[in-house]
Amino acid sequence: MKYIVRPRAWLDLEETMAYLRDQAGDELAVRFWGQTQETFVALTRQPFLGRPRPDLNPQGLRSWRVNGFENWLVFYQTGATVEVFRVRHGMMDLPKIFQKE
């Protein structure tokens, strides 16, 4: 199975990396990038690893933590591929963020 990353998820990654770089330096931002990519690959191997998120839109969304950054979550759907919708911090107002999806 393969994965695809929606444009909004790419923007989430760019935003998070800029934040981490500003707050803690380049090394942490680069590590976050690598760990998100490893998490995406892990989800292709075990797509039902994450928990269902019936509280969020669109229907069928699941979430799983970024390896090594447990407060950051990957929001995705499974089918023929793993489709990554967002990568957000778990303490954000997630229902509000996903209202627009």
Stockholm file with secondary structure:
# STOCKHOLM 1.0

chainA/1-101         MKYIVRPRAWLDLEETMAYLRDQAGDELAVRFWGQTQETFVALTRQPFLGRPRPDLNPQGLRSWRVNGFENWLVFYQTGATVEVFRVRHGMMDLPKIFQKE
#=GR chainA/1-101 SS CCEEECHHHHHHHHHHHHHHHHHHCHHHHHHHHHHHHHHHHHHHHSTTCSEECTTSSSTTCEEEEETTEEEEEEEEEESSSEEEEEEEETTSCHHHHHHTC
#=GC SS_cons         CCEEECHHHHHHHHHHHHHHHHHHCHHHHHHHHHHHHHHHHHHHHSTTCSEECTTSSSTTCEEEEETTEEEEEEEEEESSSEEEEEEEETTSCHHHHHHTC
//
